[in-house]
Amino acid sequence: MNLLPALLAQRDNAGSSPVVLIIQLAIIAAIIAGLWGVFAKAGKPGWAAIIPIYNAIVLLEIAGKPLWWIILFFIPCVNIVIAILVAMDVAKNFGKGAGFGLGLAFLPFIFYPILGFSDARYQPVVAAA
Protein backbone atom coordinates (compact mmCIF):
# COMPACT_ATOMS: atom_id res chain seq x y z
CA MET A 1 0.00 0.00 0.00
CA ASN A 2 1.38 3.41 -1.00
CA LEU A 3 1.23 5.80 1.98
CA LEU A 4 2.67 8.87 0.28
CA PRO A 5 -0.66 10.22 -1.10
CA ALA A 6 -2.28 9.65 2.29
CA LEU A 7 0.55 11.48 4.07
CA LEU A 8 0.44 14.41 1.66
CA ALA A 9 -3.33 14.67 2.04
CA GLN A 10 -3.22 14.82 5.84
CA ARG A 11 -3.70 18.13 7.50
CA ASP A 12 -1.96 19.49 10.56
CA ASN A 13 -3.52 21.67 13.25
CA ALA A 14 -3.20 24.77 11.07
CA GLY A 15 -5.27 23.08 8.36
CA SER A 16 -2.63 22.98 5.63
CA SER A 17 -0.84 20.08 4.04
CA PRO A 18 2.94 19.80 3.76
CA VAL A 19 2.68 20.57 0.04
CA VAL A 20 0.87 23.84 0.76
CA LEU A 21 3.46 24.67 3.40
CA ILE A 22 6.30 24.11 0.93
CA ILE A 23 4.57 26.33 -1.65
CA GLN A 24 4.04 29.05 0.96
CA LEU A 25 7.69 28.91 2.02
CA ALA A 26 8.80 29.12 -1.62
CA ILE A 27 6.64 32.22 -2.15
CA ILE A 28 8.00 33.85 1.02
CA ALA A 29 11.58 33.03 -0.02
CA ALA A 30 10.99 34.56 -3.47
CA ILE A 31 9.63 37.78 -1.97
CA ILE A 32 12.50 38.05 0.54
CA ALA A 33 15.13 37.38 -2.12
CA GLY A 34 13.55 39.93 -4.45
CA LEU A 35 13.26 42.57 -1.74
CA TRP A 36 16.86 41.91 -0.71
CA GLY A 37 17.98 42.63 -4.27
CA VAL A 38 15.80 45.74 -4.54
CA PHE A 39 17.13 47.07 -1.24
CA ALA A 40 20.73 46.40 -2.27
CA LYS A 41 20.23 48.20 -5.61
CA ALA A 42 18.83 51.21 -3.76
CA GLY A 43 21.85 51.37 -1.46
CA LYS A 44 19.97 50.08 1.58
CA PRO A 45 20.97 47.07 3.67
CA GLY A 46 19.64 43.86 2.11
CA TRP A 47 19.04 42.24 5.50
CA ALA A 48 16.30 44.83 6.08
CA ALA A 49 14.05 42.63 3.93
CA ILE A 50 13.67 40.14 6.80
CA ILE A 51 12.83 42.63 9.58
CA PRO A 52 9.03 43.06 9.67
CA ILE A 53 8.31 46.77 10.21
CA TYR A 54 11.75 48.03 9.26
CA ASN A 55 11.37 46.61 5.74
CA ALA A 56 8.27 48.77 5.23
CA ILE A 57 10.21 51.82 6.42
CA VAL A 58 13.03 51.08 3.96
CA LEU A 59 10.49 50.53 1.18
CA LEU A 60 8.98 53.95 1.97
CA GLU A 61 12.46 55.48 1.70
CA ILE A 62 13.03 53.80 -1.66
CA ALA A 63 9.62 55.01 -2.86
CA GLY A 64 10.44 58.54 -1.72
CA LYS A 65 7.50 58.73 0.64
CA PRO A 66 7.57 60.42 4.07
CA LEU A 67 8.34 58.25 7.07
CA TRP A 68 5.04 59.02 8.78
CA TRP A 69 3.27 56.95 6.11
CA ILE A 70 4.27 53.89 8.17
CA ILE A 71 1.27 54.72 10.37
CA LEU A 72 -1.03 54.39 7.36
CA PHE A 73 0.03 50.75 6.96
CA PHE A 74 -1.73 49.99 10.26
CA ILE A 75 -5.12 51.42 9.23
CA PRO A 76 -7.42 48.80 7.67
CA CYS A 77 -8.41 49.47 4.04
CA VAL A 78 -6.13 52.51 3.92
CA ASN A 79 -3.12 50.16 4.02
CA ILE A 80 -4.18 48.57 0.73
CA VAL A 81 -4.25 51.94 -1.04
CA ILE A 82 -0.93 52.97 0.53
CA ALA A 83 0.71 49.67 -0.46
CA ILE A 84 -0.37 50.21 -4.08
CA LEU A 85 0.92 53.81 -4.08
CA VAL A 86 4.25 52.75 -2.59
CA ALA A 87 4.61 49.91 -5.11
CA MET A 88 3.86 52.33 -7.96
CA ASP A 89 6.55 54.74 -6.74
CA VAL A 90 9.09 51.95 -6.22
CA ALA A 91 8.49 50.88 -9.82
CA LYS A 92 8.80 54.49 -11.03
CA ASN A 93 12.11 54.93 -9.16
CA PHE A 94 13.46 51.86 -10.96
CA GLY A 95 12.35 53.15 -14.36
CA LYS A 96 9.33 50.88 -14.67
CA GLY A 97 5.77 51.79 -15.56
CA ALA A 98 2.43 51.71 -13.82
CA GLY A 99 1.73 48.13 -14.90
CA PHE A 100 4.90 46.93 -13.24
CA GLY A 101 3.94 48.88 -10.12
CA LEU A 102 0.59 47.09 -10.01
CA GLY A 103 2.47 43.82 -10.42
CA LEU A 104 4.62 44.70 -7.41
CA ALA A 105 1.48 45.40 -5.40
CA PHE A 106 -0.60 42.38 -6.38
CA LEU A 107 1.97 39.72 -7.38
CA PRO A 108 5.04 40.53 -5.28
CA PHE A 109 6.37 36.96 -5.42
CA ILE A 110 6.83 37.38 -9.17
CA PHE A 111 7.65 41.06 -9.63
CA TYR A 112 10.05 41.73 -6.73
CA PRO A 113 12.43 38.96 -7.86
CA ILE A 114 12.20 40.32 -11.41
CA LEU A 115 13.08 43.80 -10.17
CA GLY A 116 15.73 42.58 -7.73
CA PHE A 117 17.57 40.34 -10.19
CA SER A 118 17.14 42.35 -13.40
CA ASP A 119 19.44 45.06 -14.68
CA ALA A 120 17.03 47.81 -13.58
CA ARG A 121 18.82 50.67 -11.84
CA TYR A 122 17.57 52.72 -8.94
CA GLN A 123 17.12 56.30 -10.10
CA PRO A 124 14.96 58.18 -7.60
CA VAL A 125 12.61 60.68 -9.13
CA VAL A 126 12.97 64.01 -7.36
CA ALA A 127 9.66 65.83 -6.91
CA ALA A 128 9.56 69.35 -8.32
CA ALA A 129 9.25 72.05 -5.67
Secondary structure, 3 states (H helix, E strand, C coil): CCCHHHHHHCCCCCCCCHHHHHHHHHHHHHHHHHHHHHHHHCCCCHHHHHCHHHHHHHHHHHHCCCHHHHHHHHCCCHHHHHHHHHHHHHHHHCCCCHHHHHHHHHCHHHHHHHHHHCCCCCCCCCCCC
